[in-house]
Every structure is written in structure tokens, then in C-alpha cells.
């Protein structure tokens, strides 16, 4: 798979992200639902398998995604409490990134047992 395949993958991923960000201005609830779908995971799993032809690695990749998704939810916790505690967007974002780092270490720990 050559350079053209790289551009195809980038184009597809960029298209999904661009469409979702555009849709967020028109129908933010629908855009949020679309982004919450495992679209990126579906695309990445197929691309990875097509590129490497390694079913075992693709299965491990899928398991890692399954563990990583709930861990990544930690990023959104400050946004959930923003109104209650009068948190600004930048504060929510920075605290969310900090929680995401914690989520990464949780993910790495759990993956040792999967």
C-alpha cells in the first residue's frame, strides 16, 4: 500500500471530521451522536487490517479500543459539571486533558490483563 493509500485514508478521516464539525453548527445533538459512534474505530480497524493483514494485531487493537473508550470519557467529566461549578470552557478543556492522561494510565494497566 503506497502513498496514494495514505492520502485516501487521510481524506476519509478528514471528511468525517469536517462533516461532523460543520454539522455541529447546524444540529449539535446529531453531530455529537455521529462523533460518539465508533466511526473512527471502524475506519481505523479496517485500514489497519488492510495495511498489515494481521488478524491478531487487529483483534488486540479492537480490545484496546474497547478499554480505551470508557477511559477516554474522563475527558468529558469537567464539561458535565461546568454549569454546576461555573467552569469556563478553557478550564474544562485543560482539566479534561489532565483526566485523559489518568485515563491513559488506567487503559495501560487494564490492557495488561486482556
Jmol script that loads the backbone (N, CA, C; Angstrom):
load data "model"
ATOM      1  N   UNK A   1       0.846  -1.166   0.000  1.00  0.00           N
ATOM      2  CA  UNK A   1       0.000   0.000   0.000  1.00  0.00           C
ATOM      3  C   UNK A   1       0.893   1.232   0.000  1.00  0.00           C
ATOM      4  N   UNK A   2       0.786   1.987  -1.041  1.00  0.00           N
ATOM      5  CA  UNK A   2       1.688   3.106  -1.229  1.00  0.00           C
ATOM      6  C   UNK A   2       1.160   4.424  -0.712  1.00  0.00           C
ATOM      7  N   UNK A   3       1.786   5.454  -1.228  1.00  0.00           N
ATOM      8  CA  UNK A   3       1.476   6.818  -0.793  1.00  0.00           C
ATOM      9  C   UNK A   3       0.027   7.202  -1.103  1.00  0.00           C
ATOM     10  N   UNK A   4      -0.509   6.694  -2.182  1.00  0.00           N
ATOM     11  CA  UNK A   4      -1.898   7.027  -2.531  1.00  0.00           C
ATOM     12  C   UNK A   4      -2.842   6.533  -1.435  1.00  0.00           C
ATOM     13  N   UNK A   5      -2.567   5.341  -0.905  1.00  0.00           N
ATOM     14  CA  UNK A   5      -3.401   4.790   0.158  1.00  0.00           C
ATOM     15  C   UNK A   5      -3.376   5.699   1.389  1.00  0.00           C
ATOM     16  N   UNK A   6      -2.226   6.262   1.694  1.00  0.00           N
ATOM     17  CA  UNK A   6      -2.119   7.195   2.823  1.00  0.00           C
ATOM     18  C   UNK A   6      -3.039   8.389   2.593  1.00  0.00           C
ATOM     19  N   UNK A   7      -3.029   8.937   1.390  1.00  0.00           N
ATOM     20  CA  UNK A   7      -3.878  10.089   1.082  1.00  0.00           C
ATOM     21  C   UNK A   7      -5.364   9.724   1.124  1.00  0.00           C
ATOM     22  N   UNK A   8      -5.699   8.508   0.687  1.00  0.00           N
ATOM     23  CA  UNK A   8      -7.093   8.055   0.752  1.00  0.00           C
ATOM     24  C   UNK A   8      -7.541   7.979   2.211  1.00  0.00           C
ATOM     25  N   UNK A   9      -6.700   7.392   3.069  1.00  0.00           N
ATOM     26  CA  UNK A   9      -7.041   7.276   4.489  1.00  0.00           C
ATOM     27  C   UNK A   9      -7.202   8.651   5.128  1.00  0.00           C
ATOM     28  N   UNK A  10      -6.285   9.547   4.835  1.00  0.00           N
ATOM     29  CA  UNK A  10      -6.365  10.907   5.384  1.00  0.00           C
ATOM     30  C   UNK A  10      -7.630  11.601   4.886  1.00  0.00           C
ATOM     31  N   UNK A  11      -7.938  11.437   3.611  1.00  0.00           N
ATOM     32  CA  UNK A  11      -9.128  12.065   3.034  1.00  0.00           C
ATOM     33  C   UNK A  11     -10.418  11.580   3.673  1.00  0.00           C
ATOM     34  N   UNK A  12     -10.523  10.285   3.890  1.00  0.00           N
ATOM     35  CA  UNK A  12     -11.729   9.731   4.515  1.00  0.00           C
ATOM     36  C   UNK A  12     -11.870  10.234   5.948  1.00  0.00           C
ATOM     37  N   UNK A  13     -10.786  10.144   6.718  1.00  0.00           N
ATOM     38  CA  UNK A  13     -10.829  10.598   8.116  1.00  0.00           C
ATOM     39  C   UNK A  13     -11.132  12.094   8.191  1.00  0.00           C
ATOM     40  N   UNK A  14     -10.484  12.872   7.349  1.00  0.00           N
ATOM     41  CA  UNK A  14     -10.716  14.321   7.339  1.00  0.00           C
ATOM     42  C   UNK A  14     -12.157  14.633   6.946  1.00  0.00           C
ATOM     43  N   UNK A  15     -12.692  13.877   6.018  1.00  0.00           N
ATOM     44  CA  UNK A  15     -14.071  14.089   5.593  1.00  0.00           C
ATOM     45  C   UNK A  15     -15.064  13.869   6.725  1.00  0.00           C
ATOM     46  N   UNK A  16     -14.861  12.810   7.496  1.00  0.00           N
ATOM     47  CA  UNK A  16     -15.752  12.524   8.626  1.00  0.00           C
ATOM     48  C   UNK A  16     -15.671  13.638   9.662  1.00  0.00           C
ATOM     49  N   UNK A  17     -14.453  14.061   9.995  1.00  0.00           N
ATOM     50  CA  UNK A  17     -14.272  15.118  10.995  1.00  0.00           C
ATOM     51  C   UNK A  17     -14.837  16.444  10.494  1.00  0.00           C
ATOM     52  N   UNK A  18     -14.545  16.781   9.245  1.00  0.00           N
ATOM     53  CA  UNK A  18     -15.027  18.040   8.672  1.00  0.00           C
ATOM     54  C   UNK A  18     -16.548  18.077   8.629  1.00  0.00           C
ATOM     55  N   UNK A  19     -17.153  16.986   8.196  1.00  0.00           N
ATOM     56  CA  UNK A  19     -18.612  16.930   8.146  1.00  0.00           C
ATOM     57  C   UNK A  19     -19.209  17.098   9.540  1.00  0.00           C
ATOM     58  N   UNK A  20     -18.636  16.411  10.509  1.00  0.00           N
ATOM     59  CA  UNK A  20     -19.165  16.482  11.874  1.00  0.00           C
ATOM     60  C   UNK A  20     -19.029  17.876  12.469  1.00  0.00           C
ATOM     61  N   UNK A  21     -17.893  18.532  12.231  1.00  0.00           N
ATOM     62  CA  UNK A  21     -17.727  19.887  12.778  1.00  0.00           C
ATOM     63  C   UNK A  21     -18.669  20.870  12.084  1.00  0.00           C
ATOM     64  N   UNK A  22     -18.904  20.689  10.789  1.00  0.00           N
ATOM     65  CA  UNK A  22     -19.866  21.533  10.068  1.00  0.00           C
ATOM     66  C   UNK A  22     -21.277  21.299  10.623  1.00  0.00           C
ATOM     67  N   UNK A  23     -21.619  20.037  10.820  1.00  0.00           N
ATOM     68  CA  UNK A  23     -22.946  19.687  11.311  1.00  0.00           C
ATOM     69  C   UNK A  23     -23.176  20.206  12.730  1.00  0.00           C
ATOM     70  N   UNK A  24     -22.111  20.322  13.517  1.00  0.00           N
ATOM     71  CA  UNK A  24     -22.238  20.818  14.896  1.00  0.00           C
ATOM     72  C   UNK A  24     -22.812  22.227  14.938  1.00  0.00           C
ATOM     73  N   UNK A  25     -22.572  23.023  13.909  1.00  0.00           N
ATOM     74  CA  UNK A  25     -23.129  24.369  13.845  1.00  0.00           C
ATOM     75  C   UNK A  25     -24.604  24.378  13.509  1.00  0.00           C
ATOM     76  N   UNK A  26     -25.076  23.345  12.831  1.00  0.00           N
ATOM     77  CA  UNK A  26     -26.472  23.272  12.403  1.00  0.00           C
ATOM     78  C   UNK A  26     -27.320  22.432  13.367  1.00  0.00           C
ATOM     79  N   UNK A  27     -26.809  21.256  13.700  1.00  0.00           N
ATOM     80  CA  UNK A  27     -27.526  20.318  14.574  1.00  0.00           C
ATOM     81  C   UNK A  27     -26.520  19.675  15.527  1.00  0.00           C
ATOM     82  N   UNK A  28     -26.167  20.392  16.605  1.00  0.00           N
ATOM     83  CA  UNK A  28     -25.119  19.887  17.500  1.00  0.00           C
ATOM     84  C   UNK A  28     -25.449  18.540  18.149  1.00  0.00           C
ATOM     85  N   UNK A  29     -26.729  18.274  18.405  1.00  0.00           N
ATOM     86  CA  UNK A  29     -27.094  16.994  19.006  1.00  0.00           C
ATOM     87  C   UNK A  29     -26.801  15.845  18.048  1.00  0.00           C
ATOM     88  N   UNK A  30     -27.136  16.025  16.778  1.00  0.00           N
ATOM     89  CA  UNK A  30     -26.871  14.993  15.780  1.00  0.00           C
ATOM     90  C   UNK A  30     -25.370  14.824  15.559  1.00  0.00           C
ATOM     91  N   UNK A  31     -24.645  15.936  15.501  1.00  0.00           N
ATOM     92  CA  UNK A  31     -23.188  15.867  15.317  1.00  0.00           C
ATOM     93  C   UNK A  31     -22.539  15.123  16.479  1.00  0.00           C
ATOM     94  N   UNK A  32     -23.000  15.395  17.691  1.00  0.00           N
ATOM     95  CA  UNK A  32     -22.467  14.698  18.856  1.00  0.00           C
ATOM     96  C   UNK A  32     -22.726  13.205  18.789  1.00  0.00           C
ATOM     97  N   UNK A  33     -23.922  12.844  18.334  1.00  0.00           N
ATOM     98  CA  UNK A  33     -24.248  11.425  18.201  1.00  0.00           C
ATOM     99  C   UNK A  33     -23.356  10.759  17.159  1.00  0.00           C
ATOM    100  N   UNK A  34     -23.154  11.435  16.029  1.00  0.00           N
ATOM    101  CA  UNK A  34     -22.318  10.866  14.965  1.00  0.00           C
ATOM    102  C   UNK A  34     -20.891  10.669  15.450  1.00  0.00           C
ATOM    103  N   UNK A  35     -20.347  11.668  16.133  1.00  0.00           N
ATOM    104  CA  UNK A  35     -18.976  11.552  16.635  1.00  0.00           C
ATOM    105  C   UNK A  35     -18.891  10.485  17.720  1.00  0.00           C
ATOM    106  N   UNK A  36     -19.978  10.298  18.488  1.00  0.00           N
ATOM    107  CA  UNK A  36     -19.972   9.272  19.531  1.00  0.00           C
ATOM    108  C   UNK A  36     -19.987   7.864  18.950  1.00  0.00           C
ATOM    109  N   UNK A  37     -20.458   7.732  17.723  1.00  0.00           N
ATOM    110  CA  UNK A  37     -20.420   6.427  17.075  1.00  0.00           C
ATOM    111  C   UNK A  37     -18.961   6.005  16.911  1.00  0.00           C
ATOM    112  N   UNK A  38     -18.724   4.728  16.864  1.00  0.00           N
ATOM    113  CA  UNK A  38     -17.329   4.290  16.717  1.00  0.00           C
ATOM    114  C   UNK A  38     -16.830   4.387  15.273  1.00  0.00           C
ATOM    115  N   UNK A  39     -17.174   5.479  14.595  1.00  0.00           N
ATOM    116  CA  UNK A  39     -16.783   5.639  13.193  1.00  0.00           C
ATOM    117  C   UNK A  39     -15.272   5.609  13.041  1.00  0.00           C
ATOM    118  N   UNK A  40     -14.576   6.370  13.866  1.00  0.00           N
ATOM    119  CA  UNK A  40     -13.113   6.392  13.773  1.00  0.00           C
ATOM    120  C   UNK A  40     -12.545   5.005  14.035  1.00  0.00           C
ATOM    121  N   UNK A  41     -13.111   4.300  14.997  1.00  0.00           N
ATOM    122  CA  UNK A  41     -12.638   2.948  15.301  1.00  0.00           C
ATOM    123  C   UNK A  41     -12.903   1.999  14.139  1.00  0.00           C
ATOM    124  N   UNK A  42     -14.092   2.092  13.573  1.00  0.00           N
ATOM    125  CA  UNK A  42     -14.418   1.238  12.426  1.00  0.00           C
ATOM    126  C   UNK A  42     -13.450   1.479  11.271  1.00  0.00           C
ATOM    127  N   UNK A  43     -13.225   2.747  10.976  1.00  0.00           N
ATOM    128  CA  UNK A  43     -12.317   3.104   9.883  1.00  0.00           C
ATOM    129  C   UNK A  43     -10.900   2.634  10.196  1.00  0.00           C
ATOM    130  N   UNK A  44     -10.422   2.912  11.403  1.00  0.00           N
ATOM    131  CA  UNK A  44      -9.046   2.560  11.767  1.00  0.00           C
ATOM    132  C   UNK A  44      -8.832   1.049  11.770  1.00  0.00           C
ATOM    133  N   UNK A  45      -9.805   0.286  12.256  1.00  0.00           N
ATOM    134  CA  UNK A  45      -9.662  -1.169  12.259  1.00  0.00           C
ATOM    135  C   UNK A  45      -9.554  -1.727  10.843  1.00  0.00           C
ATOM    136  N   UNK A  46     -10.407  -1.254   9.959  1.00  0.00           N
ATOM    137  CA  UNK A  46     -10.356  -1.726   8.568  1.00  0.00           C
ATOM    138  C   UNK A  46      -9.045  -1.315   7.910  1.00  0.00           C
ATOM    139  N   UNK A  47      -8.662  -0.054   8.074  1.00  0.00           N
ATOM    140  CA  UNK A  47      -7.402   0.418   7.479  1.00  0.00           C
ATOM    141  C   UNK A  47      -6.218  -0.384   8.010  1.00  0.00           C
ATOM    142  N   UNK A  48      -6.191  -0.626   9.309  1.00  0.00           N
ATOM    143  CA  UNK A  48      -5.083  -1.362   9.917  1.00  0.00           C
ATOM    144  C   UNK A  48      -5.013  -2.784   9.370  1.00  0.00           C
ATOM    145  N   UNK A  49      -6.156  -3.454   9.316  1.00  0.00           N
ATOM    146  CA  UNK A  49      -6.163  -4.820   8.801  1.00  0.00           C
ATOM    147  C   UNK A  49      -5.755  -4.860   7.334  1.00  0.00           C
ATOM    148  N   UNK A  50      -6.274  -3.930   6.533  1.00  0.00           N
ATOM    149  CA  UNK A  50      -5.927  -3.901   5.110  1.00  0.00           C
ATOM    150  C   UNK A  50      -4.440  -3.640   4.907  1.00  0.00           C
ATOM    151  N   UNK A  51      -3.866  -2.818   5.769  1.00  0.00           N
ATOM    152  CA  UNK A  51      -2.459  -2.462   5.616  1.00  0.00           C
ATOM    153  C   UNK A  51      -1.523  -3.560   6.108  1.00  0.00           C
ATOM    154  N   UNK A  52      -1.845  -4.185   7.242  1.00  0.00           N
ATOM    155  CA  UNK A  52      -0.912  -5.124   7.868  1.00  0.00           C
ATOM    156  C   UNK A  52      -1.292  -6.589   7.692  1.00  0.00           C
ATOM    157  N   UNK A  53      -2.529  -6.873   7.343  1.00  0.00           N
ATOM    158  CA  UNK A  53      -3.020  -8.246   7.167  1.00  0.00           C
ATOM    159  C   UNK A  53      -2.700  -9.128   8.370  1.00  0.00           C
ATOM    160  N   UNK A  54      -2.818  -8.567   9.567  1.00  0.00           N
ATOM    161  CA  UNK A  54      -2.520  -9.292  10.804  1.00  0.00           C
ATOM    162  C   UNK A  54      -3.770  -9.303  11.672  1.00  0.00           C
ATOM    163  N   UNK A  55      -4.526 -10.403  11.578  1.00  0.00           N
ATOM    164  CA  UNK A  55      -5.771 -10.511  12.326  1.00  0.00           C
ATOM    165  C   UNK A  55      -5.577 -10.419  13.826  1.00  0.00           C
ATOM    166  N   UNK A  56      -4.506 -11.026  14.342  1.00  0.00           N
ATOM    167  CA  UNK A  56      -4.234 -10.982  15.779  1.00  0.00           C
ATOM    168  C   UNK A  56      -3.997  -9.567  16.270  1.00  0.00           C
ATOM    169  N   UNK A  57      -3.208  -8.817  15.517  1.00  0.00           N
ATOM    170  CA  UNK A  57      -2.943  -7.425  15.895  1.00  0.00           C
ATOM    171  C   UNK A  57      -4.227  -6.599  15.809  1.00  0.00           C
ATOM    172  N   UNK A  58      -5.059  -6.882  14.817  1.00  0.00           N
ATOM    173  CA  UNK A  58      -6.318  -6.143  14.675  1.00  0.00           C
ATOM    174  C   UNK A  58      -7.266  -6.448  15.832  1.00  0.00           C
ATOM    175  N   UNK A  59      -7.267  -7.698  16.293  1.00  0.00           N
ATOM    176  CA  UNK A  59      -8.110  -8.061  17.435  1.00  0.00           C
ATOM    177  C   UNK A  59      -7.611  -7.374  18.705  1.00  0.00           C
ATOM    178  N   UNK A  60      -6.288  -7.352  18.905  1.00  0.00           N
ATOM    179  CA  UNK A  60      -5.723  -6.639  20.054  1.00  0.00           C
ATOM    180  C   UNK A  60      -6.048  -5.154  19.964  1.00  0.00           C
ATOM    181  N   UNK A  61      -5.969  -4.601  18.765  1.00  0.00           N
ATOM    182  CA  UNK A  61      -6.320  -3.201  18.519  1.00  0.00           C
ATOM    183  C   UNK A  61      -7.768  -2.948  18.948  1.00  0.00           C
ATOM    184  N   UNK A  62      -8.684  -3.848  18.550  1.00  0.00           N
ATOM    185  CA  UNK A  62     -10.100  -3.696  18.904  1.00  0.00           C
ATOM    186  C   UNK A  62     -10.305  -3.785  20.418  1.00  0.00           C
ATOM    187  N   UNK A  63      -9.595  -4.703  21.076  1.00  0.00           N
ATOM    188  CA  UNK A  63      -9.693  -4.810  22.536  1.00  0.00           C
ATOM    189  C   UNK A  63      -9.204  -3.525  23.198  1.00  0.00           C
ATOM    190  N   UNK A  64      -8.124  -2.980  22.680  1.00  0.00           N
ATOM    191  CA  UNK A  64      -7.578  -1.739  23.220  1.00  0.00           C
ATOM    192  C   UNK A  64      -8.580  -0.597  23.066  1.00  0.00           C
ATOM    193  N   UNK A  65      -9.271  -0.568  21.941  1.00  0.00           N
ATOM    194  CA  UNK A  65     -10.306   0.448  21.721  1.00  0.00           C
ATOM    195  C   UNK A  65     -11.433   0.269  22.740  1.00  0.00           C
ATOM    196  N   UNK A  66     -11.851  -0.984  22.947  1.00  0.00           N
ATOM    197  CA  UNK A  66     -12.930  -1.260  23.894  1.00  0.00           C
ATOM    198  C   UNK A  66     -12.580  -0.763  25.296  1.00  0.00           C
ATOM    199  N   UNK A  67     -11.343  -0.940  25.714  1.00  0.00           N
ATOM    200  CA  UNK A  67     -10.902  -0.459  27.023  1.00  0.00           C
ATOM    201  C   UNK A  67     -10.685   1.056  26.985  1.00  0.00           C
ATOM    202  N   UNK A  68     -10.189   1.563  25.871  1.00  0.00           N
ATOM    203  CA  UNK A  68      -9.860   2.981  25.753  1.00  0.00           C
ATOM    204  C   UNK A  68     -11.062   3.905  25.708  1.00  0.00           C
ATOM    205  N   UNK A  69     -12.166   3.438  25.162  1.00  0.00           N
ATOM    206  CA  UNK A  69     -13.342   4.308  25.041  1.00  0.00           C
ATOM    207  C   UNK A  69     -13.847   4.766  26.411  1.00  0.00           C
ATOM    208  N   UNK A  70     -14.131   3.850  27.342  1.00  0.00           N
ATOM    209  CA  UNK A  70     -14.580   4.341  28.655  1.00  0.00           C
ATOM    210  C   UNK A  70     -13.518   5.185  29.370  1.00  0.00           C
ATOM    211  N   UNK A  71     -12.250   4.825  29.203  1.00  0.00           N
ATOM    212  CA  UNK A  71     -11.182   5.622  29.824  1.00  0.00           C
ATOM    213  C   UNK A  71     -11.168   7.037  29.251  1.00  0.00           C
ATOM    214  N   UNK A  72     -11.476   7.162  27.965  1.00  0.00           N
ATOM    215  CA  UNK A  72     -11.462   8.485  27.329  1.00  0.00           C
ATOM    216  C   UNK A  72     -12.637   9.353  27.774  1.00  0.00           C
ATOM    217  N   UNK A  73     -13.667   8.736  28.318  1.00  0.00           N
ATOM    218  CA  UNK A  73     -14.817   9.503  28.813  1.00  0.00           C
ATOM    219  C   UNK A  73     -14.419  10.446  29.933  1.00  0.00           C
ATOM    220  N   UNK A  74     -13.320  10.150  30.606  1.00  0.00           N
ATOM    221  CA  UNK A  74     -12.861  11.028  31.687  1.00  0.00           C
ATOM    222  C   UNK A  74     -12.664  12.459  31.198  1.00  0.00           C
ATOM    223  N   UNK A  75     -12.281  12.611  29.928  1.00  0.00           N
ATOM    224  CA  UNK A  75     -12.092  13.950  29.362  1.00  0.00           C
ATOM    225  C   UNK A  75     -13.354  14.799  29.506  1.00  0.00           C
ATOM    226  N   UNK A  76     -14.517  14.192  29.386  1.00  0.00           N
ATOM    227  CA  UNK A  76     -15.779  14.929  29.357  1.00  0.00           C
ATOM    228  C   UNK A  76     -16.358  15.233  30.738  1.00  0.00           C
ATOM    229  N   UNK A  77     -15.800  14.651  31.783  1.00  0.00           N
ATOM    230  CA  UNK A  77     -16.333  14.855  33.133  1.00  0.00           C
ATOM    231  C   UNK A  77     -16.416  16.335  33.513  1.00  0.00           C
ATOM    232  N   UNK A  78     -15.359  17.148  33.312  1.00  0.00           N
ATOM    233  CA  UNK A  78     -15.478  18.565  33.691  1.00  0.00           C
ATOM    234  C   UNK A  78     -16.572  19.307  32.921  1.00  0.00           C
ATOM    235  N   UNK A  79     -16.801  18.936  31.664  1.00  0.00           N
ATOM    236  CA  UNK A  79     -17.852  19.584  30.871  1.00  0.00           C
ATOM    237  C   UNK A  79     -19.230  19.265  31.452  1.00  0.00           C
ATOM    238  N   UNK A  80     -19.377  18.058  31.956  1.00  0.00           N
ATOM    239  CA  UNK A  80     -20.642  17.650  32.558  1.00  0.00           C
ATOM    240  C   UNK A  80     -20.968  18.503  33.781  1.00  0.00           C
ATOM    241  N   UNK A  81     -19.934  18.883  34.531  1.00  0.00           N
ATOM    242  CA  UNK A  81     -20.128  19.665  35.751  1.00  0.00           C
ATOM    243  C   UNK A  81     -19.886  21.162  35.559  1.00  0.00           C
ATOM    244  N   UNK A  82     -19.707  21.610  34.328  1.00  0.00           N
ATOM    245  CA  UNK A  82     -19.369  23.014  34.053  1.00  0.00           C
ATOM    246  C   UNK A  82     -20.412  23.984  34.595  1.00  0.00           C
ATOM    247  N   UNK A  83     -21.666  23.725  34.360  1.00  0.00           N
ATOM    248  CA  UNK A  83     -22.721  24.640  34.830  1.00  0.00           C
ATOM    249  C   UNK A  83     -22.811  24.653  36.353  1.00  0.00           C
ATOM    250  N   UNK A  84     -22.749  23.482  36.940  1.00  0.00           N
ATOM    251  CA  UNK A  84     -22.894  23.377  38.394  1.00  0.00           C
ATOM    252  C   UNK A  84     -21.785  24.126  39.129  1.00  0.00           C
ATOM    253  N   UNK A  85     -20.562  24.064  38.581  1.00  0.00           N
ATOM    254  CA  UNK A  85     -19.418  24.691  39.253  1.00  0.00           C
ATOM    255  C   UNK A  85     -18.901  25.936  38.529  1.00  0.00           C
ATOM    256  N   UNK A  86     -19.669  26.458  37.587  1.00  0.00           N
ATOM    257  CA  UNK A  86     -19.314  27.664  36.818  1.00  0.00           C
ATOM    258  C   UNK A  86     -17.916  27.566  36.203  1.00  0.00           C
ATOM    259  N   UNK A  87     -17.658  26.460  35.534  1.00  0.00           N
ATOM    260  CA  UNK A  87     -16.361  26.246  34.890  1.00  0.00           C
ATOM    261  C   UNK A  87     -16.398  26.785  33.466  1.00  0.00           C
ATOM    262  N   UNK A  88     -15.366  27.518  33.075  1.00  0.00           N
ATOM    263  CA  UNK A  88     -15.279  28.026  31.705  1.00  0.00           C
ATOM    264  C   UNK A  88     -14.818  26.905  30.776  1.00  0.00           C
ATOM    265  N   UNK A  89     -14.996  27.119  29.477  1.00  0.00           N
ATOM    266  CA  UNK A  89     -14.558  26.120  28.504  1.00  0.00           C
ATOM    267  C   UNK A  89     -13.065  25.825  28.622  1.00  0.00           C
ATOM    268  N   UNK A  90     -12.184  26.856  28.676  1.00  0.00           N
ATOM    269  CA  UNK A  90     -10.749  26.534  28.780  1.00  0.00           C
ATOM    270  C   UNK A  90     -10.409  25.707  30.023  1.00  0.00           C
ATOM    271  N   UNK A  91     -11.049  26.006  31.146  1.00  0.00           N
ATOM    272  CA  UNK A  91     -10.800  25.231  32.368  1.00  0.00           C
ATOM    273  C   UNK A  91     -11.262  23.787  32.168  1.00  0.00           C
ATOM    274  N   UNK A  92     -12.455  23.617  31.628  1.00  0.00           N
ATOM    275  CA  UNK A  92     -12.963  22.265  31.365  1.00  0.00           C
ATOM    276  C   UNK A  92     -12.010  21.500  30.455  1.00  0.00           C
ATOM    277  N   UNK A  93     -11.518  22.180  29.435  1.00  0.00           N
ATOM    278  CA  UNK A  93     -10.648  21.531  28.458  1.00  0.00           C
ATOM    279  C   UNK A  93      -9.338  21.080  29.101  1.00  0.00           C
ATOM    280  N   UNK A  94      -8.714  21.960  29.868  1.00  0.00           N
ATOM    281  CA  UNK A  94      -7.425  21.637  30.499  1.00  0.00           C
ATOM    282  C   UNK A  94      -7.600  20.535  31.547  1.00  0.00           C
ATOM    283  N   UNK A  95      -8.620  20.654  32.377  1.00  0.00           N
ATOM    284  CA  UNK A  95      -8.872  19.618  33.379  1.00  0.00           C
ATOM    285  C   UNK A  95      -9.194  18.294  32.682  1.00  0.00           C
ATOM    286  N   UNK A  96      -9.968  18.368  31.600  1.00  0.00           N
ATOM    287  CA  UNK A  96     -10.286  17.168  30.829  1.00  0.00           C
ATOM    288  C   UNK A  96      -9.043  16.497  30.272  1.00  0.00           C
ATOM    289  N   UNK A  97      -8.096  17.295  29.788  1.00  0.00           N
ATOM    290  CA  UNK A  97      -6.840  16.721  29.295  1.00  0.00           C
ATOM    291  C   UNK A  97      -6.077  16.028  30.420  1.00  0.00           C
ATOM    292  N   UNK A  98      -6.076  16.643  31.598  1.00  0.00           N
ATOM    293  CA  UNK A  98      -5.432  16.008  32.749  1.00  0.00           C
ATOM    294  C   UNK A  98      -6.085  14.679  33.095  1.00  0.00           C
ATOM    295  N   UNK A  99      -7.408  14.660  33.085  1.00  0.00           N
ATOM    296  CA  UNK A  99      -8.128  13.416  33.357  1.00  0.00           C
ATOM    297  C   UNK A  99      -7.889  12.385  32.258  1.00  0.00           C
ATOM    298  N   UNK A 100      -7.713  12.850  31.032  1.00  0.00           N
ATOM    299  CA  UNK A 100      -7.423  11.946  29.926  1.00  0.00           C
ATOM    300  C   UNK A 100      -6.077  11.258  30.123  1.00  0.00           C
ATOM    301  N   UNK A 101      -5.117  11.967  30.661  1.00  0.00           N
ATOM    302  CA  UNK A 101      -3.814  11.362  30.962  1.00  0.00           C
ATOM    303  C   UNK A 101      -3.985  10.259  32.009  1.00  0.00           C
ATOM    304  N   UNK A 102      -4.789  10.528  33.017  1.00  0.00           N
ATOM    305  CA  UNK A 102      -5.081   9.496  34.022  1.00  0.00           C
ATOM    306  C   UNK A 102      -5.758   8.300  33.351  1.00  0.00           C
ATOM    307  N   UNK A 103      -6.691   8.585  32.442  1.00  0.00           N
ATOM    308  CA  UNK A 103      -7.370   7.526  31.696  1.00  0.00           C
ATOM    309  C   UNK A 103      -6.404   6.670  30.897  1.00  0.00           C
ATOM    310  N   UNK A 104      -5.373   7.293  30.343  1.00  0.00           N
ATOM    311  CA  UNK A 104      -4.361   6.548  29.587  1.00  0.00           C
ATOM    312  C   UNK A 104      -3.670   5.520  30.488  1.00  0.00           C
ATOM    313  N   UNK A 105      -3.295   5.933  31.678  1.00  0.00           N
ATOM    314  CA  UNK A 105      -2.611   5.011  32.586  1.00  0.00           C
ATOM    315  C   UNK A 105      -3.547   3.898  33.062  1.00  0.00           C
ATOM    316  N   UNK A 106      -4.815   4.211  33.252  1.00  0.00           N
ATOM    317  CA  UNK A 106      -5.801   3.176  33.575  1.00  0.00           C
ATOM    318  C   UNK A 106      -5.891   2.184  32.420  1.00  0.00           C
ATOM    319  N   UNK A 107      -5.959   2.705  31.197  1.00  0.00           N
ATOM    320  CA  UNK A 107      -6.020   1.869  29.999  1.00  0.00           C
ATOM    321  C   UNK A 107      -4.819   0.933  29.932  1.00  0.00           C
ATOM    322  N   UNK A 108      -3.631   1.473  30.132  1.00  0.00           N
ATOM    323  CA  UNK A 108      -2.417   0.656  30.065  1.00  0.00           C
ATOM    324  C   UNK A 108      -2.431  -0.441  31.130  1.00  0.00           C
ATOM    325  N   UNK A 109      -2.903  -0.118  32.321  1.00  0.00           N
ATOM    326  CA  UNK A 109      -2.979  -1.103  33.395  1.00  0.00           C
ATOM    327  C   UNK A 109      -3.951  -2.225  33.035  1.00  0.00           C
ATOM    328  N   UNK A 110      -5.147  -1.872  32.584  1.00  0.00           N
ATOM    329  CA  UNK A 110      -6.166  -2.870  32.251  1.00  0.00           C
ATOM    330  C   UNK A 110      -5.714  -3.742  31.084  1.00  0.00           C
ATOM    331  N   UNK A 111      -5.041  -3.161  30.100  1.00  0.00           N
ATOM    332  CA  UNK A 111      -4.603  -3.922  28.922  1.00  0.00           C
ATOM    333  C   UNK A 111      -3.607  -5.025  29.282  1.00  0.00           C
ATOM    334  N   UNK A 112      -2.940  -4.919  30.399  1.00  0.00           N
ATOM    335  CA  UNK A 112      -2.013  -5.983  30.826  1.00  0.00           C
ATOM    336  C   UNK A 112      -2.749  -7.281  31.140  1.00  0.00           C
ATOM    337  N   UNK A 113      -4.055  -7.173  31.434  1.00  0.00           N
ATOM    338  CA  UNK A 113      -4.835  -8.336  31.829  1.00  0.00           C
ATOM    339  C   UNK A 113      -5.778  -8.824  30.729  1.00  0.00           C
ATOM    340  N   UNK A 114      -5.749  -8.193  29.587  1.00  0.00           N
ATOM    341  CA  UNK A 114      -6.670  -8.558  28.496  1.00  0.00           C
ATOM    342  C   UNK A 114      -5.942  -9.398  27.468  1.00  0.00           C
TER     343      UNK A 114
END
end "model"
wireframe off; spacefill off
backbone 0.3
color backbone group
